[in-house]
Amino acid sequence: MSSTIHNISIDCHDTYALAGFWSQVFDCPRQPDDFPGDTEAMLLPPGGPEVLFIAVPEGKAVKNRLHLDLQPADRTRDEEVERLLGIGATRVDDQIRPDGSGWVVLADPEGNEFCVLRSAAERAASPATSAGDVDPA
Protein backbone atom coordinates (compact mmCIF):
# COMPACT_ATOMS: atom_id res chain seq x y z
CA MET A 1 0.00 0.00 0.00
CA SER A 2 1.15 3.58 -0.60
CA SER A 3 0.06 7.16 -0.10
CA THR A 4 -1.00 9.77 -2.63
CA ILE A 5 -0.84 13.54 -2.36
CA HIS A 6 -4.26 14.88 -1.41
CA ASN A 7 -3.26 18.53 -1.37
CA ILE A 8 -0.25 20.80 -1.21
CA SER A 9 -0.55 23.44 1.52
CA ILE A 10 1.01 26.89 1.23
CA ASP A 11 1.26 29.14 4.28
CA CYS A 12 0.61 32.79 3.48
CA HIS A 13 -0.81 36.08 4.75
CA ASP A 14 -3.48 36.73 2.09
CA THR A 15 -5.05 33.44 1.06
CA TYR A 16 -7.43 34.97 -1.47
CA ALA A 17 -4.77 37.05 -3.26
CA LEU A 18 -2.17 34.28 -3.35
CA ALA A 19 -4.76 31.74 -4.56
CA GLY A 20 -5.60 34.29 -7.27
CA PHE A 21 -1.98 34.38 -8.44
CA TRP A 22 -1.68 30.58 -8.50
CA SER A 23 -5.08 30.23 -10.19
CA GLN A 24 -3.56 32.14 -13.12
CA VAL A 25 -0.42 29.96 -13.01
CA PHE A 26 -2.49 26.75 -13.18
CA ASP A 27 -5.31 28.23 -15.31
CA CYS A 28 -8.00 27.15 -12.86
CA PRO A 29 -10.41 29.23 -10.78
CA ARG A 30 -10.45 29.71 -7.04
CA GLN A 31 -13.17 27.74 -5.33
CA PRO A 32 -16.49 29.63 -5.56
CA ASP A 33 -16.85 29.79 -1.77
CA ASP A 34 -13.47 31.52 -1.26
CA PHE A 35 -13.57 35.24 -0.44
CA PRO A 36 -11.13 37.98 0.64
CA GLY A 37 -10.30 37.64 4.32
CA ASP A 38 -10.89 33.86 4.43
CA THR A 39 -8.34 31.92 6.47
CA GLU A 40 -8.18 29.24 3.75
CA ALA A 41 -8.53 29.18 -0.02
CA MET A 42 -8.41 26.20 -2.39
CA LEU A 43 -7.52 25.49 -6.01
CA LEU A 44 -8.21 22.29 -7.93
CA PRO A 45 -5.68 22.33 -10.80
CA PRO A 46 -6.55 19.98 -13.65
CA GLY A 47 -4.56 16.77 -13.33
CA GLY A 48 -2.95 17.74 -10.06
CA PRO A 49 -3.52 17.65 -6.32
CA GLU A 50 -5.52 20.35 -4.58
CA VAL A 51 -3.56 23.44 -3.57
CA LEU A 52 -4.61 24.79 -0.18
CA PHE A 53 -3.63 28.28 0.99
CA ILE A 54 -3.65 28.71 4.76
CA ALA A 55 -3.36 32.04 6.59
CA VAL A 56 -0.54 32.16 9.13
CA PRO A 57 0.66 35.12 11.22
CA GLU A 58 4.40 34.73 10.63
CA GLY A 59 6.14 35.83 7.46
CA LYS A 60 8.41 33.78 5.24
CA ALA A 61 11.94 34.09 6.61
CA VAL A 62 14.12 31.56 4.77
CA LYS A 63 14.29 29.49 1.60
CA ASN A 64 11.37 27.10 1.04
CA ARG A 65 11.96 23.57 2.29
CA LEU A 66 9.60 22.35 -0.45
CA HIS A 67 8.90 24.03 -3.75
CA LEU A 68 7.16 23.33 -7.05
CA ASP A 69 8.91 22.69 -10.36
CA LEU A 70 6.63 23.76 -13.21
CA GLN A 71 6.85 22.45 -16.76
CA PRO A 72 4.97 24.51 -19.36
CA ALA A 73 2.35 22.53 -21.26
CA ASP A 74 1.86 24.68 -24.36
CA ARG A 75 4.76 27.14 -24.55
CA THR A 76 8.51 27.34 -24.01
CA ARG A 77 10.17 27.84 -20.66
CA ASP A 78 11.10 31.41 -21.59
CA GLU A 79 7.56 32.24 -22.72
CA GLU A 80 6.17 30.81 -19.47
CA VAL A 81 8.67 32.78 -17.38
CA GLU A 82 7.57 36.00 -19.12
CA ARG A 83 3.88 35.13 -18.58
CA LEU A 84 4.47 34.46 -14.88
CA LEU A 85 6.47 37.66 -14.43
CA GLY A 86 3.55 39.48 -16.04
CA ILE A 87 1.07 38.17 -13.46
CA GLY A 88 3.19 39.06 -10.43
CA ALA A 89 6.08 36.61 -10.04
CA THR A 90 9.60 37.91 -9.47
CA ARG A 91 12.84 36.46 -10.81
CA VAL A 92 15.07 35.04 -8.06
CA ASP A 93 17.75 33.15 -10.02
CA ASP A 94 18.60 31.97 -13.52
CA GLN A 95 20.01 28.46 -13.83
CA ILE A 96 19.86 28.27 -17.65
CA ARG A 97 23.01 26.68 -19.04
CA PRO A 98 24.77 27.63 -22.30
CA ASP A 99 23.24 24.54 -24.00
CA GLY A 100 19.70 25.77 -23.12
CA SER A 101 19.01 23.24 -20.38
CA GLY A 102 18.30 24.34 -16.83
CA TRP A 103 15.57 26.32 -15.13
CA VAL A 104 14.56 29.74 -13.83
CA VAL A 105 13.76 30.30 -10.15
CA LEU A 106 10.83 32.64 -9.55
CA ALA A 107 8.94 33.70 -6.44
CA ASP A 108 5.21 34.22 -6.01
CA PRO A 109 3.89 37.53 -4.57
CA GLU A 110 4.56 36.33 -0.99
CA GLY A 111 8.11 35.17 -1.75
CA ASN A 112 7.58 31.41 -2.13
CA GLU A 113 10.16 30.13 -4.62
CA PHE A 114 9.31 27.83 -7.52
CA CYS A 115 11.13 26.78 -10.68
CA VAL A 116 10.17 26.80 -14.34
CA LEU A 117 11.74 24.00 -16.39
CA ARG A 118 11.82 23.49 -20.15
CA SER A 119 8.69 22.12 -21.80
CA ALA A 120 8.50 18.50 -22.94
CA ALA A 121 8.79 19.71 -26.54
CA GLU A 122 11.99 21.62 -25.73
CA ARG A 123 13.44 18.57 -23.98
CA ALA A 124 12.54 16.31 -26.91
CA ALA A 125 14.27 18.69 -29.32
CA SER A 126 17.57 18.27 -27.45
CA PRO A 127 17.41 14.96 -25.53
CA ALA A 128 21.15 14.95 -24.83
CA THR A 129 20.67 17.91 -22.47
CA SER A 130 17.49 16.68 -20.73
CA ALA A 131 19.44 15.58 -17.64
CA GLY A 132 20.40 19.23 -17.19
CA ASP A 133 16.77 20.11 -16.56
CA VAL A 134 16.54 18.35 -13.20
CA ASP A 135 16.32 20.89 -10.42
CA PRO A 136 18.45 19.54 -7.53
CA ALA A 137 16.76 21.83 -4.98
Summary of the structure (lengths in Angstrom):
residues: 137
radius of gyration: 15.7
end to end distance: 28.0
largest distance: 48.5
contacts: 355
relative contact order: 0.17
helix: 26%
strand: 24%
